[in-house]
């Protein structure tokens, strides 16, 4: 069975959106350790799982990028959750029917890892269905002050910390698995 890993960017106050979120995030200059972490995360990946907004943002950006990370991301199949997209590009397909059920089928379809980027209602639905096997949270050194926070489900969900990686520029990635 495939493993589903979600990777998210958060501010120190736990936000992944907000008026100035991406402007603040973009001031933190990426470095080789950040790219290396992403490459390791994608090492066993057999595909990317994306919501529509993340897919559209990535499809507008990644195809023109170069380097090992861009090559890896661009080469992987993309599975997109959307009720509005009818056509895709960039080695992508829209998940048929209910997106959560489609991801469950993708997980059962073989070995390797599916990496999900982006956060929001699709992430919450996957978490509530018990489909997320790991959560990697890149926490960057700024306070967003407003926006959505990374909160899932309707009740407490214990997580076990499985790793902490300093990727530079004051940013750390915290890796978690749902507690047994």
N, C-alpha and C positions, 0 to 999 in steps of 0.2 A: 504494500500500500504506500502511496506517495505521502510525503510530509508537506503540510501547508504552513509556510512561514510568512508572517506579515512584517513588513519593515516600514516604520513611521518616523517622521521628523517631528520633534516637539520642542517647544520653548521650555524654559525653566519652570514656568507656571502651568505646564501640562497642556498647552494649546497647540492645535495643528492648523488653525485658521485664525483670521483676525485682520483688521484693517491694514496693519503694517507687518503681518507675519512674514510674508515672502521677501519683502524689502529688507527686513532685519536678518532673515536667514541668508540672503544672498551676500550680505556683508561679511559673512564668515567664509573666507576663501578656502575652497577645497584643497586638499593636499594628497600626497601619495598614499598615506595611511588610510584615508577615507576611500580612495579608489580600490586599494588592496582589500579592505574589509568587504566592499561590495562584490569584488571578484570572488572572494572566498565564499560569500553568501550564495553566489550564483554558480559555484563550481559543479554542484550536482543537480542544478535546475534543469527541468525538462520543459518548463514553460512559465510564463508570467500571467498572473491573474490581476485584472484591472477593472475598476469601475469606469463608466463612460468618461467622466471628467478627467480622471488620471490618464486614461488612454489618449484622449484628445490632446492633453498637454504634452505627454510623452511623444506621441506621433508627430507633433509639430516641432519637437526639439531633437530627439535622439537620432533620427536618420541622417542628420547633417553633422553629427559629432563623429570624432575619430578617436582611436586609441583602443586598448584592450577591453576596457569596460563597455565602451560604445559598441564595439564589435560583438561582444557577448550579448548585450541587451538587444541589439538589432537582430541578431541571428535567432533568438529564442521565439517560439510560437507565443502569441498573446491570446488570452481568453478574456473576452470583455463582457461584463454584465451591463446590459442596456435594454431598455424597452423602447428606445427611440431610434437607435442606429439601425440602418438597414444595409449599409455597406461599410466595409473597413478596408484599410490598407495596412502596410507595414507588418505583414506576416501575422495578421490578426483575424479572429473570428468571433462573432457574437455568440455567447452561450445560449443554447436553445432552451426555451421554456423557463421554468423557475431557476434563477441564477444559483441559488443556494443548493438546490438539488443537482444542478449541472456540475457544480464544484465537487459535490460528494461523489458523483460519477467519475470525474477526473481523478480524484484521489484514489479511487478503486481501480483505475485503469492501468496501473503498473507501478514501477519503482521510481525513485528519484524524488526531487523536490519541486514544488510549485511555490514561487515567490510572489506574494501579493504586495503591491505598492499602493499607497493612498489610504485614506481613512474616510469614514462617514457611515452612512446607513448600510451600505453593502458589508463593510467590516463588522458592524454591529450584528447584522443578520448572520454572518458566518460564525462569529463568536458565540452568539446565542444558540446556534445549531450544534455547537461543539466541534466545529471543523478546523479551527485554528490550533495547530500543534505547537507553534512557537511564535513569540512576539519579540521583535527586535526594535527597540526604541532608541533612536538617536536623539539625545537631549543636548540642545545647543545653548550657549551662554547668552541668552537674552530673555526678556520678559515681554510677552505679547500684550498682556493686559486685557485683551478681549478675544472673543472667538470661541469656537467649539473646543471642548476638552476631550481627552481620550478616556471616555467612560463608556463601558459596555454593559449590556444586560440589565436585568431588573433587580438583581440581588448581589450579595458579595461573591466574588470569584477569587479564590486564593491562587497565587502564582508563585512558582519557585524560581528564584534567580539562578540562571545557569551560566552566566558569563558577564563580565564587564570589560569593555575594550576602550582604551583611550585612543581616539583617532585624531587627536590634535586640535588646535585652535579652541581649546576649552570644551570640546565636544566629546561625549562618551556615548557608547552604545551599550544599553542594558538588554540582555537576552533573558527571556522568561519562557517557562512552560507552565501550562495549567497544573496545579497541584494534584497529586494523585488522590 
